[in-house]
Amino acid sequence: MASVVLSEAEKVYIVHGVQEDLRLDGRGCEDYRCAEVETEVVSNTSGSARVKLGHTDVLVGVKAEMGTPKLEKPDEGYLEFFVDCSANATPEFEGRGGEELGTEIANTLYGVFSSESSVDLKSLCINPREHCWVLYVDVLLLECGGNLFDAISIAVKAALFNTRIPKVRVLEDEEGFKEIELSDDPYDCIRLNVDNVPCIVTLSKIGYRHVVDATLQEAACSLASLLISVTSKGTLTSMKKVGKGSLDPESIFEMLETGKRVGKSLHVALQKTLDEEESLGTSRQKVGFLG
């Protein structure tokens, strides 16, 4: 994980500020930095999104490809996650430095989406036991400025919202052979219902209080953080502790309550942005991730 080195005086200054609900950039403990969200930024994908949260920059592309359902779930499609940490994001990712973090993020995303209610996987089934849609979710970390998991989860939800899957007809001849016919009409497609797709809220314990959306400097003052995934209704779907420090039960309870409250607000703001962007239709100015 990208990090910074702070002097003891700098750490004391940050910790004391957090205790007074005043952070270095003027935010309160439960405030996110301003996030920029843009969808449909990569042309050769089924759906894509770019999210900039402070100095963290994430690009997500979703590619829908036809595959075979898993044996244990013959009437469902499934998601596959791959995370690439660009060496340009931070010097720590040069060589194979980003592989371990990429694997950790991918495993966390698998855990977040393990809930059957997060995405309607049955809607991705074409032919039970024979054909289904597989959504390959590729995450590219372009710049690392703290709070990676939250930014990535926001980008994944935005990309899934933007995903369009061609409608399919299954034709069967007299001999029982089945043929798959894809619609070539770009407007004749399936849209995913992302209402239950959770977002990750990372709560970092600093001193006696906790903050959301920690910067790299604040993360350097935190010995333990709690990653929780929350739906738009405030339902907790998964929880994971990171860091070498410990958390007492009372702190965990307070962090969970904060995470659920902040998570609901995060979903509302994100959905409002996505709806507004989509309402512009073809008239919206596209920037793209190279803009």
N, C-alpha and C positions, 0 to 999 in steps of 0.2 A: 504494500500500500504506500502511495506517495506520502511523504511526510516532510516536516520542516524541523529545524533545531532552534529552540528558544532558550534564552538565558533564564536564570531563576527569577530575575527581576521582571522579565516580560511575562512569565507564567503567573507570578503573583498578581500583576496588574490585570491580566485577563480573568483570573479566578475571582478577584475582588469585584470586578465589574459585573460578572455573571451573578454574584450574590445579590447585587443591587438591581438586577434585571436590566442591565445596560451593557451591551456588547460593543466591541471595538468599532463596528460599522453602524452603530446607533440602533440596532434591532433589539427587541425584547427577546426573552428566552424562547418564546413559542412562535417567533416570526421566521418565515422563509425569506431568502433573498429573492429578488425579482427573477422570474424564469421566462425564457423565450421559447416558445413552442412553434414549430413549423412542420406541417405534414406534406406528403407527396414530394419529397426532395430527391429521390432516386428513381429514375425513369424505368429501370429494368427490374423492378420489384412489384409484388402484389400490393404492398403497402409500405410506407416508410415515414420516419419522423426524425427530427433533430431537436434536441433540447439543450439549451444553455442555461445553467444554473450557477450564477456567479462566474467563476473561472473554470467550471466543469462543463465540458462540451461532449455530448454523446450523440451518435448517429445509429439508428436502428432500421434495418430493412427486413421485411417479411416476404418470403418467397413461398408460394403455394405450389406444391408438386404432388402428383398422384403417386400413391404408394399402396402398400398392403397393410390392413389393420393388424394390430398385435394380437397374438393368440388369446391372451387373457381378456381382451376387449374387442371382440370381432365386429362390433357395430359402432365403433368410434374411430375418429381420426386422432391425431396427436401432434404435440409441439416438440420441436427440437431446438435447443439453445446453443449458440456458439458466441463466445466473447473474445474479442481481439483487443489487446491493450497496445495502442500505437506507441512506438518508441519515441515519437515526438511529444507524447503527452507529458512525460517526465523522464529525466535521465535514468531513473531507477528501472524503467521498462526496457532499456537497451539490452540486446542479446536475448536471453530467455527470461529476463527479469519479470516480464508481465504475464508469463504463462500460468504461474501459480495463482495470481490474483484473478486471471481470466477464468480458471477452473472454479475458484471459490465463488465468483459471481454467478457463473452458469449453474452451479449446484444450488445456490440460493434461489435462483429463478425457478428451477425445477421444483424446489420445495414450496415456493409461493404458489405455483400453478398446479400443485398436486391435488388441490381441492377440486372435486368434480363440478362444483358450482361456478368456478371462476370463468371457464369458457365452455360453451355447449359443444362438447366434442362429438356428440351424436349427429349434429348438423353437418359435420365434416365427413360423415360416412356416405359413400356412394353406393356400394354393394357390400352387404355384410360378408365378412371373411374374404372378400376379393379385392375391393378397391376403396380407398379413402383418400382424403386430402391430408397431406403432412405439411404443417406450417414450420418452415425453417426460419427461426428468428435469429438474425445475425446482429450482434452488438459491437460497435466500434467505438472505443474510447479515444477521442481526439485530444482532449486536454483534461488534466486532472487538477481540480481546485477544491477538493474536499466533497464529502457527501455523495460518493459515487452511486451507492445503492438506490437512493431516492431518485436521483436524476435518471438512472437507467430504467427504473420501474415506470416513471412518468413517460419516458420515451417509448417503452414497450407498449404501454396502454394506448398511447397516441398512434403508434404504428398499426396496432391491431384494429383500432377504430377506422383507420384509413384503408385497411386491407379490403380488396375486392376479389372474390373468387368466382371464376366463370361457372355458370350453371351447366349442368351435365344431364344428358339424356342417355339412358341405357337401352340400346336396341337389341332385340333377341330374334334370331332368324328361326326358321322352321326346325333346324337341327339342334336348337338350343344354345348355339354359340352367341355370346354377348359381345356387343360392340359399344365402345364409349364414344359419345359425340359431344364435343365441347362447343358451347356457344361462342361465336366470334364477335358478338355484339358487346362492346365494352360496358354498356349500360344494363345488359342482361346478366346480372351477377348476384352473388350472395354477400351480404354484409354481416359481420360478426356482431353479436350483442356483447358489448363490453361493460354493461351495467355492474356486473359482479367481479370484474377484473380488479384485483387489489393493487394498491400502491404501497411501497415500502416507506415507512417513516423511521428514521434513525434518531434515537435519543441518546445523547452523550452526557454522561455524568461528569460534571465539573464542580469540584468542591462539594457543597451540600445540595446543589441544584442540578438540573439537567436542561439541556438546550436541544432544539431541533436544527437541522441544516447547519451543522458545524463546519467552519472553515478549517483549513489545514492548521492554522495557528491554534484554534480552539481544540482541534482533535489532539494536538500535541500536549494539551493540558488534561486530557481525559484518559483515565486508565481502563474504563469499561463503557461499552455502549450496548444499547438494546435495539435490535432490528425487529420491527413488527410490521406485518402486512395487514392492511386495513381496507375493507370494502367501502363503497360510497355510503353504505348505511351504518358505518361505524363498527362493523363486525370484525373481530380479530380472527385471522385465518392461520397465522403462523408467527413464531417468535424465536429469536436467536440472539444469544449474547456473544459479543466479540470483545476482544481486549484481554489483558492480563489481570486486571483488577476484579474485585468482587462487588456484588450488589446485594444489599440487604433486602429482605422481603418487602418492607415498607416502601423503599425506593422503587422497587419493581412495580408495585401496585400503582404508585403515583405516575410512573413513566408510562404504564399501559393506559391509564386514563387520559393522560396528555396526548399520547399517540393516537388514540381513537378520536379524540376531539379535533386534533389538528388534521388527522387523516381525512375526516369528513369534509373539512373546509378545503383541503387540497383537491379532493375529487370534484367539488362544486366548481372551483376556479378553473380546473383543467377542462371539465366538460363544457363550461361556458365558452372557453377559448376555442375548443374544437368545433362547437356548433357555430360560433360566429365566423370562423375561418371557412367552414363548409358552405355557409349561407352565401358567401361571396361568389361561389361557383367559379366559372372560368375567368371572371373579371379580376380575381385577386392577383396581386403581383407576387410571382414566385421568386424567391431568392435562391433557394437551393444551398447545399452544404459547401459549395465553392464560392458562394456570394459573399 
